[in-house]
Each structure stands twice: as structure tokens, then as C-alpha cells.
């Protein structure tokens, strides 16, 4: 009877170890993929690959998105304001 529970404990431990190793590999590859994506994006836009640059890029794209939404709602003045702000922020970032 003791051999059965010893085997059961070893099997359960091996399964847990397999799942943990699988998750470690998954998250390591996910982090490496995200890093590669951001490095490629930064080199294509010729911006420094920092978190602040990514935040400014997202801010500029968000402002352009607001301009597009205003344009679809036929708000011409709001479209011009959001578009001008978005282009200004992106022009500061992209030299």
C-alpha cells in the first residue's frame, strides 16, 4: 500500500513539475516576443526603445483615433483639434 502512495506522489509531483516548466517556457517566450516586437517597432519608427516612447506613441495614436471618431460624427472643429494634437505629439516623437 505504501508503494502505491509513493508512486502516486511521484506521479503527481512530476505532473506539477511539467506544468510549471511549461508555464515558465510560455511566459519566457511571451516576454521575448513582446521585446522583439517593440524593438522592431522602435527601429522602424526610428524612436528609442523605452517605455516612455511607447507611452507617447500610444498617446499620439489615441489622439488620432479621437480625431477619426470626431470625423465620423461630423464634428469638424473637434476633428481638427484632435488631429492637430495627435500629429503634434507624434511629430515630437518621430524625428
N, C-alpha and C positions, 0 to 999 in steps of 0.2 A: 504494500500500500504506500509506503514511503517513496518507493521508486516512481510510482505514478505521479505523486505530487511534485517530486523533484523534476521529473520530465515536464510536467505542466508549467511549473515556474520558469524553467529554462525556455520553453517554447513561448510563453507569454513575454518574457524578457527579450527574446530575440525579435518578436513581432514589434514590441515597443521601440527597440533599438532601430529596426528597419524604418519605421515611420518617422522617427526623429532624424535619422540620416537623410531620408527622402526630403523632409521639410528643410533641412539645412541646405541641401543642394538646390532646392527650388528657390529659396529666398536669396541664396548667393547668386544664382543665375539671374534672378529678377533684378537685383541691385546692379549687377554688371550690365544688364541690358539697358536699364534706365540711365546709367552713367554713359554708356556708349551712345544712346540716343541724344542725350543732352550735349555731349561733346561734338557729335555730328551737327546738331542744330546750331551750336555756338560757332563752329568753324564755318558753316555755310553762311551764317549771317555776319560773320566777322565781328563777334562780340566776345568779351571774356566769359569763360565758363564758370560763372559764380551764381549763387542763389539769388543775389540781388539783381543780376542781369535777367535771370529768368522771371523774377517778380515784375520787373519793369516791362519786360516783353509781354507778359500776361496782362498787365495793366493797359498797355497800348492796344493790344488786340481786343481787350474788353471794351475800351472806348470806341474802337471802330465797329464793334458789334452793336453797341448802343446807337451809333450813327446809322447803321443799316436798319435797325428796328425803327428808328425815328423816320427814316426814309420810307419804309413800308407803311407807316401810319400817316404818311403825307404831312409830316411836320418839318418843313423846310428849314426853319431857323434852328431847331434842335439838331437836325442833321448836320448843318454847317458847324455848329458849336462842337458837337461830339466828334465829328470828323476832323476838325482842326485840332482839337485836343489830342486825339489819337495819333494823328500824323506828327504832331509836335513831340509827343513822348517817344514815339518810335524813331524819330529823326535824332533825338538826343542819344538814343541807344546805339543805333546803327550809323556808323561814321561814313 
